[in-house]
Amino acid sequence: MSDPQEWNLEVDVDAVLRGQGADAKTIRRRNRFLVELARRALKEGLPLVKPRVYRRSVMITEHFHERIHLADGHLLTGSLLANHLAPAEKIVAVLCTIGSELEQHASQAWEHDMPYSLALDGLGSAATEALANAACAQTETDAKADGMQASIPLSPGMEGWPTGEGQMQIFTLWEQEELEIRLSPSGMMLPRKSLSMVIGIGKDMVSGGNACEYCSMRAKCHYQDHYPKRPV
């Protein structure tokens, strides 16, 4: 089942611009039209965002080489997980989605107003990221309440955890009828504005760092400054 709590997402115009792959400061100086489109997308598109988070906590029974055995019989594999989750006592698997309404609205707008459609898509990316950040923060808060620490979030596609392999490992932790998110044969999540991750929980976890350090896009990404390292 999905997490029943309300998720209040913090998304502003700059986040919408970054969601389109633009540098917000540069766009504000040079292109007021795109800024106004982002503002319009935020106003008209945000009511179409339907945040939903699924979280599942599973105890770890054994760490063996690059295989993490879970109490429910499932496995997590890969060098990324083996390196970061070695001290973990359990994992929290997280699936986040903002639903399909905004995506459908953006697709319809594409036929007659491409720039606006792109702004709506940027809003979708920004809202999905904000939802994932909120879910991670809540997971960390829950861990601290139990006297535990939380690892950085680890997502399929990061170095050491191939996308197709990682997505399947996460999705098998739920019965499919529990989810409103589906996984395509290629490993793409549907609705497209969805994210998946695993967080390690334990008394001896190292909680500092930044997931950007393990992203395959880190050499090209211009937005790493927006994701400060978490203190240890």
NORRACOR-V928761 format. One record per backbone hydrogen bond with DSSP energy under -1.0 kcal/mol. CO is the residue of the C=O (numbers start at 1). NH is the residue of the N-H. E is the energy in kcal/mol with one decimal. If there is no record, write none. Layout:
# NORRACOR-V928761
co,nh,e
CO,NH,E
CO,NH,E
This chain:
# NORRACOR-V928761
co,nh,e
12,16,-1.8
13,17,-2.2
14,18,-2.5
15,19,-2.1
17,20,-1.0
17,22,-2.0
18,21,-2.0
23,27,-2.5
24,28,-2.4
25,29,-1.3
26,30,-2.0
27,31,-2.9
31,35,-1.4
32,36,-2.6
33,37,-2.1
34,38,-2.3
35,39,-2.3
36,40,-2.5
37,41,-2.8
38,42,-2.2
39,43,-2.1
40,44,-2.9
41,45,-2.7
42,46,-1.4
45,48,-1.8
46,49,-1.7
52,97,-2.2
53,3,-4.3
54,95,-2.6
56,93,-3.0
58,91,-2.6
59,71,-2.8
62,69,-2.8
64,67,-2.1
66,78,-1.7
67,64,-2.9
68,76,-2.0
69,61,-2.6
69,62,-1.3
70,73,-2.0
74,70,-2.7
76,68,-3.2
78,82,-2.3
79,83,-2.4
80,84,-1.9
81,85,-2.9
85,88,-1.4
89,60,-2.6
90,201,-2.8
91,58,-2.5
92,199,-2.2
93,56,-2.4
94,197,-2.0
95,54,-3.1
96,195,-2.3
97,52,-2.4
98,50,-2.5
100,104,-2.4
101,105,-2.2
102,106,-2.5
103,107,-2.0
104,108,-2.1
105,109,-2.1
106,110,-1.3
109,112,-1.2
109,113,-3.2
113,117,-2.2
114,118,-2.3
115,119,-1.8
116,120,-2.3
117,121,-2.2
118,122,-2.2
119,123,-2.1
120,124,-2.2
121,125,-2.2
122,126,-2.5
123,127,-3.0
124,128,-2.2
125,129,-2.1
126,130,-2.4
127,131,-2.3
128,132,-2.3
129,133,-2.4
130,134,-2.2
131,135,-2.4
132,136,-2.3
133,137,-2.4
134,138,-2.2
135,139,-2.1
136,140,-2.4
137,141,-2.3
138,142,-2.5
139,143,-2.0
140,144,-2.3
141,145,-1.8
143,148,-3.0
144,147,-1.7
149,202,-2.0
154,198,-2.3
155,158,-1.9
158,161,-2.1
160,80,-1.4
161,157,-3.2
162,166,-2.9
163,167,-2.9
164,168,-1.8
165,169,-1.9
166,170,-2.2
167,171,-2.8
168,172,-1.8
170,173,-1.7
171,174,-1.6
175,178,-2.2
176,179,-1.3
182,190,-2.8
184,187,-2.2
188,184,-3.1
190,182,-3.2
192,194,-2.2
193,98,-1.7
195,96,-2.9
197,94,-2.9
198,154,-2.5
199,92,-2.7
200,151,-2.5
201,89,-2.8
201,90,-1.8
202,149,-2.5
209,230,-2.8
210,213,-1.7
211,214,-1.8
212,215,-1.3
214,159,-2.7
215,218,-1.6
217,220,-1.5
217,221,-1.9
223,226,-1.8
224,227,-1.7
230,209,-1.8
